Every structure is written in C-alpha cells, then in structure tokens.
Amino acid sequence: TLFISYLGYENTTLPDINVGSGKEVILDIPLRESTEELQEVVVSAAQDKAGSLNQLATVSSRQFTVDEAQRYAGSRNEPTRMAQNYAGVSGSSDSRNDIIIRGNSPLGLLWRLEGLDIPNPNHFALAGSNGGSVSILNTNVLSNSDFLTGAFPAGYGNATSGVFDLRLRNGNNEKKEFLISAGALGVEAMAEGNFNKTSKSSFLFNYRYSTTKILTDYVKLNIGFSGEPVYQDAAFNIKIPTKKAGTFSIFGVGGYSTYRVKAEERDSSNFDIQFTDNANYDFKAKMRVIGVSYKLILDEKSYLHIATGGTLSGEISSVDSVSTDDSNIIIPIQKNDNSFSDIQAHGSYTRKWNKKLLSKTGFIFKRMQFSISENF
C-alpha cells in the first residue's frame, strides 16, 4: 500500500499494489490540489474514489483503476463489466457488456479515449449497438480512467446517460519489457520501453488473438460454439516529451472479429435459427482509432491540450440459404454492409485562477460519414 502526500495537495492512497518478478511497477499518480486553508489539519489516510480525474466532474463520477477491473467478480478483466457493479448501473445479459445507467438506453453512453470520441469498442458489435461479447479494450494498456453516470461537464457532447473517459498508460521510459500471456480471452504479446537511454520517450505495443480459434484449429477441441468466432485486437501508445515544446502522444486502438456458421454445422437443439435450418451465416466487424495528442504547460496555472484523429467502424453480415435438394444451390437471403467514420479535433485551454476557481474553454470539431446498405 502506497501513501502519497504533498504540501498543498490532497493525500492519495493506492492499496494492494501487486509487485511481481520480471516486470517493473510504473505508477502515474495525479494529485488534486487542496482547497482548504486551516491553521491546523488532522489527516487520516483513506482512498476516495468518488472524485474523478476530470476536475470539472463534481457529481455522479468515479475514478477506477485497472486493478479494479481485474478483481471485480464477473468482470472478465473488462472495465465495462466492472462498471455494471456500480450503483444505478446494470447490464443487459451475461453474454454482453452493454451498460444501462438508471434505465437509459445503452446507446446514450459516450466512449472517449485520450480525448477523442470513439465508436463501440467491442468485438462482434452490431450497427446501432454500444456493447458486445468481448471488449477490444485491454486492461494491460489502460491507465486510471473516469466513469460518469450523469451531470457530466459540457466538454462531453453527444451523451445522454453516461461517459466512459478512458486513458492509455505510458510505456516504461527507463528500460524495455516484454510480455507473453494466454487466457480465456486470448493469447497476447506486449512490448514497452524507451527508445534510448538518454530520452524520456516511451512506446507501448500490444496484440491479442482469440483463444477459441487456436483451440478449434490446432488443438481440435470442441468449445461448444455452433460456429467459428475469431477476433483480434491491437493497441499502441507512443509518448514523446520535449523540454520546451510540450508533450506529444501518438496512440491507436483497433479490433477485427468474424463469426461464421455453416448450414451443416448447425445444431437445432441448442441454436436459435434466425431464418432456416439450411442457412450459412457470415458476420464481420471492425473498429479502428488513431490519434495524436499534444499538451503544453503555459505557466504554473494554465495549460493547453489538443487531440486530433479519426475513427472507423463497421459490420458486414450475410445469410445464404442452401437448397435442401441435391443441387446445393446457394440462394442469398440477406446482406448488410454498414460503416461509420469520422475526423475530429478537440482543443481546450485550462486555467487555475485560484484554489476555488477553475475554468476550461475549448472546442469540438467533427466530420462524420455514414454508409448504410441492407439488402433482402
């Protein structure tokens, strides 16, 4: 347990820090400026997670750590399933990680990553949905983030129920580290470190591939699915600090998933047939985010932050009916091809006028493009 205190700032406690072999523990610890002026102060060590990283979010906000996402029961190392344990928040079903806040639609939730609004960050995501069965967000690359369930600041637009404000962690800027792991969610590899010994710049790369595909193709194990679910995702974060020109960050997250069910593989006893028993079903979904973030400290009381980038998401699904006679003719029934992309820029100027007054002024620019095609 680590206790941090500094004159003029609120105390912070980080409990249960796991320190293992073969990997350094790097902690980014933001401190909130104290607003109390007293002649004598008695401080008791306690962890207050009711406050968020965003100082303008005063109510209905909560900061969560990656360790929490790994320890909550039923979270499956996903921040979304962890958030379903909060008061006023529930999920749609155990097979999906949709977030329902105070009875609102899951579509009212805004996803934000490093200052950019992002589309649904889940594998096997359908158009018009905001959840999925497996999250693209990997806890190995996430840092402390905010979860807001209402009354959020004006800087969050296009949201009616809540906000997931996510941040990527920085790589180790002192030495290089590598990780290979395997679990129920996937087999992954990660690399992080510094570019050279004299630079404070760092990089972080992560790639994950679905365990189900490896078990079915190479181990020849029947995992109980009626089809072939395959997914893979990747993330990176490159941080380049400078002495006078500010700090630059280049980041990206992406995922690709496919699901296919062949007519001869269907088991009508435990699979809900959507059209006919003799149908092939193919589904493909993708999600990509790439951006650049820039932060410049102007003086002791103000700083400038700009984030710009683009996002892409979409899904393609098709259903073909196979004739029941000896001709085996494939008859198309339905095909959907939907996609969404945008280019956006977010900028803000933040100034701390005194201990009780903070102002933030900025802009949000978006250029969005939709493509919807449904054939029956």
FENCORKA-V111501 format. One record per residue. N is the residue number from 0. RES is the residue in one small letter. OMEGA is omega in radians with two decimals (NA if undefined). Layout:
N&RES&OMEGA  N&RES&OMEGA
This chain:
0&t&-3.08  1&l&3.12  2&f&-3.07  3&i&3.09  4&s&3.11  5&y&-3.08  6&l&3.13  7&g&-3.12  8&y&3.11  9&e&3.13  10&n&3.14  11&t&3.11  12&t&3.07  13&l&-3.09  14&p&2.96  15&d&3.07  16&i&-3.13  17&n&3.11  18&v&-3.11  19&g&-3.13  20&s&3.02  21&g&-3.12  22&k&3.09  23&e&3.08  24&v&3.14  25&i&-3.08  26&l&2.96  27&d&-3.00  28&i&3.06  29&p&3.12  30&l&3.12  31&r&-3.10  32&e&-3.12  33&s&-3.12  34&t&-3.09  35&e&3.07  36&e&-3.07  37&l&3.07  38&q&-3.12  39&e&-3.07  40&v&3.02  41&v&-3.04  42&v&3.03  43&s&-3.09  44&a&3.12  45&a&3.14  46&q&-3.13  47&d&-3.14  48&k&3.12  49&a&3.10  50&g&-3.12  51&s&3.09  52&l&3.09  53&n&-3.06  54&q&3.14  55&l&3.09  56&a&-3.01  57&t&-3.14  58&v&3.08  59&s&3.12  60&s&-3.10  61&r&3.05  62&q&3.10  63&f&-3.14  64&t&3.10  65&v&3.12  66&d&3.11  67&e&-3.14  68&a&3.14  69&q&-3.05  70&r&-3.12  71&y&3.13  72&a&3.10  73&g&-3.09  74&s&3.14  75&r&3.14  76&n&3.13  77&e&3.08  78&p&-3.11  79&t&3.12  80&r&3.06  81&m&-3.11  82&a&3.12  83&q&3.10  84&n&-3.11  85&y&3.12  86&a&3.14  87&g&-3.09  88&v&3.10  89&s&3.10  90&g&-3.12  91&s&3.11  92&s&-3.11  93&d&-3.11  94&s&-3.13  95&r&-3.11  96&n&3.06  97&d&-3.12  98&i&3.11  99&i&-3.08  100&i&3.11  101&r&3.08  102&g&3.13  103&n&3.11  104&s&3.05  105&p&3.14  106&l&3.13  107&g&-3.14  108&l&3.11  109&l&3.04  110&w&3.10  111&r&-3.12  112&l&3.12  113&e&3.10  114&g&3.14  115&l&3.04  116&d&-3.07  117&i&3.08  118&p&-3.12  119&n&-3.07  120&p&-3.12  121&n&3.04  122&h&3.14  123&f&-3.11  124&a&3.09  125&l&3.08  126&a&-3.11  127&g&3.11  128&s&-3.13  129&n&3.13  130&g&-3.14  131&g&-3.11  132&s&-3.14  133&v&-3.11  134&s&3.02  135&i&-3.12  136&l&-3.09  137&n&-3.10  138&t&3.13  139&n&-3.11  140&v&-3.12  141&l&3.04  142&s&3.09  143&n&-3.03  144&s&-3.12  145&d&3.01  146&f&-3.08  147&l&-3.08  148&t&3.09  149&g&-3.13  150&a&-3.10  151&f&-3.09  152&p&-3.09  153&a&3.13  154&g&3.07  155&y&3.13  156&g&3.07  157&n&3.10  158&a&-3.13  159&t&-3.10  160&s&-3.09  161&g&-3.10  162&v&2.95  163&f&-3.12  164&d&-3.00  165&l&3.09  166&r&3.06  167&l&3.11  168&r&3.11  169&n&3.09  170&g&3.10  171&n&-3.10  172&n&3.13  173&e&3.10  174&k&-3.08  175&k&3.11  176&e&-3.11  177&f&-3.10  178&l&3.00  179&i&-3.11  180&s&3.12  181&a&3.13  182&g&-3.11  183&a&-3.09  184&l&3.14  185&g&3.02  186&v&-3.02  187&e&3.09  188&a&-3.11  189&m&3.08  190&a&3.10  191&e&3.13  192&g&3.13  193&n&3.14  194&f&3.05  195&n&-3.03  196&k&-3.09  197&t&-3.07  198&s&3.04  199&k&3.10  200&s&-3.12  201&s&3.09  202&f&3.11  203&l&3.12  204&f&3.14  205&n&3.09  206&y&-3.12  207&r&3.13  208&y&-3.01  209&s&3.10  210&t&-3.09  211&t&3.14  212&k&3.13  213&i&-3.12  214&l&-3.10  215&t&-3.05  216&d&-3.01  217&y&3.12  218&v&-3.11  219&k&-3.11  220&l&3.08  221&n&-3.06  222&i&3.03  223&g&3.09  224&f&3.10  225&s&-3.13  226&g&-3.11  227&e&3.07  228&p&-3.14  229&v&3.08  230&y&3.08  231&q&3.14  232&d&-3.11  233&a&3.11  234&a&3.07  235&f&3.11  236&n&3.13  237&i&-3.12  238&k&-3.10  239&i&3.07  240&p&3.08  241&t&-3.09  242&k&-3.06  243&k&-3.04  244&a&3.13  245&g&-3.10  246&t&3.12  247&f&3.07  248&s&3.05  249&i&-3.02  250&f&3.11  251&g&3.09  252&v&3.13  253&g&3.12  254&g&3.13  255&y&-3.10  256&s&3.11  257&t&3.10  258&y&-3.08  259&r&3.07  260&v&3.11  261&k&-3.07  262&a&-3.08  263&e&-3.13  264&e&-3.09  265&r&3.06  266&d&-3.03  267&s&-3.12  268&s&-3.09  269&n&-3.13  270&f&-3.10  271&d&-3.11  272&i&-3.07  273&q&-3.09  274&f&3.12  275&t&3.13  276&d&-3.10  277&n&-3.09  278&a&2.98  279&n&-3.12  280&y&3.11  281&d&-3.14  282&f&3.09  283&k&3.13  284&a&-3.13  285&k&3.11  286&m&-3.11  287&r&3.08  288&v&3.04  289&i&-3.06  290&g&3.10  291&v&3.13  292&s&-3.12  293&y&3.13  294&k&-3.12  295&l&3.07  296&i&-3.08  297&l&3.08  298&d&-3.08  299&e&-3.04  300&k&-3.07  301&s&3.07  302&y&-3.13  303&l&3.13  304&h&3.13  305&i&3.07  306&a&3.13  307&t&-3.13  308&g&-3.12  309&g&3.11  310&t&3.11  311&l&3.07  312&s&3.13  313&g&3.11  314&e&3.09  315&i&3.12  316&s&3.13  317&s&3.09  318&v&3.11  319&d&3.11  320&s&3.12  321&v&-3.09  322&s&-3.09  323&t&3.12  324&d&-3.07  325&d&-3.08  326&s&-3.14  327&n&3.12  328&i&3.12  329&i&-3.09  330&i&3.13  331&p&3.09  332&i&-3.06  333&q&3.04  334&k&3.10  335&n&3.11  336&d&-3.07  337&n&3.13  338&s&3.11  339&f&3.10  340&s&3.09  341&d&2.99  342&i&-3.03  343&q&3.09  344&a&3.12  345&h&3.12  346&g&-3.13  347&s&3.03  348&y&-3.08  349&t&3.14  350&r&3.07  351&k&-3.08  352&w&3.04  353&n&-3.05  354&k&-3.10  355&k&-3.08  356&l&3.10  357&l&3.12  358&s&3.13  359&k&-3.12  360&t&-3.10  361&g&-3.11  362&f&3.04  363&i&3.11  364&f&3.11  365&k&2.97  366&r&-3.01  367&m&3.12  368&q&3.14  369&f&3.02  370&s&-3.08  371&i&3.13  372&s&3.12  373&e&-3.10  374&n&3.12  375&f&NA
